[in-house]
Amino acid sequence: MGEPVLMVGGIRALLLQALHPRSMWGTAQNSELMDPSAAWARLTRTVEFVRVRTYGTEEDVERVGRRVRRLHGKLTGLDMRTGETFPIDDPENLLWVHMGEVDSYLDVARRAGVPLTAGDADTFVDEQRRAAEVVGLDPADVPATVAEMREYYAEMRRRIWACREAREGLRRMFSPAVPRHLLPLKLAAPAVGTLTVATLPRWARRLYGLPGLPTSDLAATLTLKGLYRTSHVVPERYRYSPDAQRARRLTREHETGLATWSIAS
């Protein structure tokens, strides 16, 4: 975590998560997504939750986890196909959202050139089961390896599609609703949106009614690699957030300590 290029992974996750109709309906029905200020406030809260969950202390993580679980426990959605009311914290919905985030960050990181072995990738998927527990899932029910994650998606692909709200969300990504003081962000939206869509799995792009061409995969991968390499020209103190800098420093200190212990023993 912490690499600037992973911003693309965060947006990719939103598009992937929106392909579960109940997940998308629940979000749309409980959020004022068409109001620029409300939509931006919701995104800001989500980013803050991810920040605390990633870099916070155990106490901080448990605190935000309790708040999220309490909020989700009060909300329901309406299935637009059947008219059935469903809980927002339905385990299937929570798991779909979780896996969309895990798959997106991992996929973008590997394609960008972040040095990760197959073992590192499995470790990341396994570690993220703690994040799933924070929102109320049983870690035993969450994929723990890349292979298990692929099996999960192979099963879920038969049960998802792009509902009207998901397609509308995709359209708005290219001209996002932002507060007036953030209007300059709209200038970058078309380029970022195009890249993000191209990073989606081909089957996901087809569900959105878009071409699933191998050439798009190649172009997206080359662009991600370019962004990753370019970002590393920038000094760390400017490239990473204060939280990420602290995490990287602590990781280096931990690794140095392990190496010293190994030599001494």
Buried (B, 14 or more C-beta within 10 A) or exposed (E): BBBBBBEBBBBBBBBBBBBBBBBBBBBBBBBEBEEBEBBBBBBEBEEEBBBBBBBBEEEEBEEBBEEBBEEBEEEEBBEBEEEEEBBBBBBEBBBBBBBBBBBBBBBBBBBBBBEBEEEBBBBBBBEBBEBBBBBBBEEEEBBBBBEBBEEBBEEBBEEBEBBEBBBBBBEBBBEBBBEEEEEEEEEEBEEBBBBBBBBBBBEBBEBBEBEBEEEBBEBBBEBBBEBBEEBBEEEEEEBBEEBBBEBBEEEEEEEEEEEEEEEEE
